[in-house]
């Protein structure tokens, strides 16, 4: 059983990698898509909104599905469907078909994302120690790999369609094989056989924290390049480094986050992460030198990196079955990912981009403040099976 547990952990991490790769591939090839279909900036905004709304709608409806089917069954369906719908986006011949394909891609990804986080929580419980940050590091690796493979595809002359279809074809068999590695969710006690209409209040608090963190991530993804280029007057090649540098900080933060959580606890980590996000984003906005702002962007990524994994991990321990709670917190988080860039766009129209980005500083402070409302002691992330560390066999 020890070997099965290690296999499940590897399968969960690789699932996060593939999720980051598939979503990142669509994102990094958007310039090629605009050339293919002659899209305007408004069309691209509509495409991203269609994808995000599709994901959000599915995530918001996942509580009942997760409580009945469990993460393993949903992943076995949602993973391959996500790969298929990515290919559909690549093959779309015009804008109306593209928007429909983007909605479907978002909906299938919504299934996939909630289920992989619930599976991560199941594996984490089985190990009996924090693992979720390491799994989310897999997402960063996948997203960075998408950038590398996207650049390679451009160098080789591969079209938007060929790039997306290739990633889909390569991901599909891996996802099908990974279906054998997933663990079944821990059985709920008899008292929890019927799903509750309302989850514990702490789940909604964790969802609010995820909302704030995802807002920051969305703001950085969509606006940091324009800020560096247009406000700080950085050359375009230099401004383009903002997001990869932010992702590198995220990756480092997530690779070390589980160890830090074991030492300092979720409450302390979230408080420190929120303050670090606010302080370093403040540096990004205060300094006039693009190189210094880029360096600070790394530390923004380092600060915000662990917030969403920690909230989803803790949501998974808030009830006897992790799926519905993670679905609720995840849906709230992704609402922030959608809303953040829109809020910045509106505020920058009526003020300036630098003033609008102060919102990210405020979000960091909100995270630090809201974290103090969490219980001082977090629930133990251990199933009734109480599995031990890698070197010890899992009790039957």
HELIX and SHEET records of a PDB file:
HELIX    1   1 UNK A    2  UNK A   28  1                                  27    
HELIX    2   2 UNK A   30  UNK A   37  1                                   8    
HELIX    3   3 UNK A   41  UNK A   60  1                                  20    
HELIX    4   4 UNK A   62  UNK A   69  1                                   8    
HELIX    5   5 UNK A   71  UNK A   91  1                                  21    
HELIX    6   6 UNK A   95  UNK A  127  1                                  33    
HELIX    7   7 UNK A  132  UNK A  156  1                                  25    
HELIX    8   8 UNK A  160  UNK A  178  1                                  19    
HELIX    9   9 UNK A  190  UNK A  192  5                                   3    
HELIX   10  10 UNK A  201  UNK A  226  1                                  26    
HELIX   11  11 UNK A  227  UNK A  231  3                                   5    
HELIX   12  12 UNK A  236  UNK A  239  1                                   4    
HELIX   13  13 UNK A  241  UNK A  286  1                                  46    
HELIX   14  14 UNK A  290  UNK A  316  1                                  27    
HELIX   15  15 UNK A  322  UNK A  350  1                                  29    
HELIX   16  16 UNK A  353  UNK A  356  1                                   4    
HELIX   17  17 UNK A  358  UNK A  371  1                                  14    
END                                                                             
